[in-house]
Amino acid sequence: MLGMLAFALVASMGSAAKTAAPVNNNPPKIQGTAEEGETLNATPGDWSGTEPIKFTAQWRRCSAAGTNCVAIAGATGATYRLRAADVGATIRVTVTATNRDGSAQATSRPTAVVKAAVPNAPTNSSAPTISGTAKQGQTLTADRGEWSGTSPIDFNYQWQRCDQNGGTCSNIAGATKQTYVLTSADVGNTVRVRVTATNSAGRTTTYSRPTALVVGATNPPPPPPPPAPPGSVIPVSKVGSPERLVISEARFEPAVIRSRNEIETIHFRIMDTKGRLVSGALVLATPLPYVWASAPAETVSDSRGVATVQFRIRPLVPRKSAIVVFARARKPGDSILAGISSRRLVQVLVNIG
């Protein structure tokens, strides 16, 4: 029987002599298209001799006439992928058959002259991205994304300044490197990068998504509510009709939601209609639409008259939108719509880059 083939070739055997070195009855063959980038496949041909017979291959690069062949380093498998060095040449494969009685070689006919590959213009399969913080003085870095096409491919960058919605973009003079340092002119706008890929077959341009709104270099978070003057905070139990509760202030952290991973915090200040801060009031905040954000639990105003609630946005929220928050303050035990309760609508902006 035919033994294991060292390079995974399948041979057709003639009548095997009982003790004989390998003899080639039909030379090896090459299948495939003679073009740069294509893969050629070899079959060892017909052999006879004592079984088992082991086969190895060596691919050779030859002149256009199929002569003056030299071994291609490392090309010893059943397949060979044509490369730029093969263009204008022909390819042959030499098969060595070995058994216990000896060895022999046979060489295929040459392929057609190998043609150069047809060049392909650059194609983008994954858009460029920008990393970094959208803040004046910070450095943004562009990743060109994923590309295919005939090598070599050259990449050029152009940073662009856009409006707050990511439209009406224009080139930033001199900003043609892979990195860009945000300036005061970018504050209140968004920034994107244009990537142009060029090779011998053509040129293709694509764009990143815009960043979040660029903020100024000094943009401290809003200060916490000031402490209440002594004696100005009363418990909610001391508030009775005709006085009512008032949601006098809503402070957001952050002021604009820029990431789907951020936790939005709202500090509600609760007072009564006489201007006194109220502790112990029940405050419920409901983000709307319901499918855009999680629903915080009802909370209680503290000794400063401040009730703090938190929520996360959900995947369905649009990248540029506004979440409306319906807030209600009431005295424990009172009906939602009765007693001294009050209501207020506020909103928080969403601008995800």
C-alpha positions, 0 to 999 in steps of 0.5 A: 500500500501507498505510505503516508505522503510527506507533503500531503500529495495523493499519488496513483501507483502502478504495479508495485515491485516487491523489492525495487527503488521508486520509479516514476511512471507519470511526472508530477503535475501543478494545478492553479492559475499562474498569477501573483497571489494565487495558490498552486497545488502539486500532485506527485504523479504515478510511481511504482516500487516497494511500498511504503513510499514517502514523498517530499516536494521542492518548488522551483523558480525557472526562466520564462522558458522553464529552464535555469530553475532554482529552489525556492527557499522554504517552499516544500509543501503541497501548495505554493502561493505565488509572490512578486518575485515569481512575476515573469518566471515559470514555476516547477515542482520536483518530487522526491520519492523514497522507500527502503530500497532507494529514492528517485526524483521527478519534475513537473512541466513548468507553469505558464509565465506568472503574471502580476496581480491586478492591483486593487484600490484601497477599501475600508472595512472598519472606519477610523476612530479617535481616542482621547479627551474632548477638552482644550489642550488635550491630544487626540489620536487617530486610528486609521481603521481596517483597510485592504487593497494592493500593497503598499498603501499610504495613509494621510490624515486631515483633522476637521472642525465640525459644529456641535451636531457633527456637521458643517465640517471644515479642514483645520489648517496644518492639522495633518498628523495622526495626533491633534492638540485641541485648541480654544477654537475647538471649544463648543464644537466637535472634531473628526478626522479624515483618512485618505488611503492611496496605492497604485490602483487608486485613492479612497477617503473615509471619516471617523465619527465626531468627538463629543463637544469640546470643553474648555481647559478650565471647566470645573464641576458645579459647586455643591449646594451651600450649607443651609444657615442654622435654623433654616432647615425644617422637617417635612412634618412641620410643613402643612397646608396652605404651604407646599413643597417646592423643588427649587433647584436641580443640579446635574453631574455631569451636566451633559452625558457623554458616555454610555458608561456614565452614572448621571446624578441629580441633586434636587433642593427641596424647600417650602413656599416660605423659602425654608429648606425641608428635610425628610421629603420623599423625592421620586425622579422618573427619566422619560422615555422609560426605555432610555434610562433606568428608574431611580428609587424614591429617596429622602431629602437630607439635613441640607434639604437635598435629595440625590438620585442616580440613573444610567442610560440604556442602549436605546438612547440616541447619541444626541438627545435629551432625557426629560426627568419628571420629579415629584416631592411629597410628605410621607403618607400623603397621596402623590397628587394630594397634600403638599406635594409638588412636581417639576420637569427638568432635562439632561442633554446626551451627547455621546461621541 
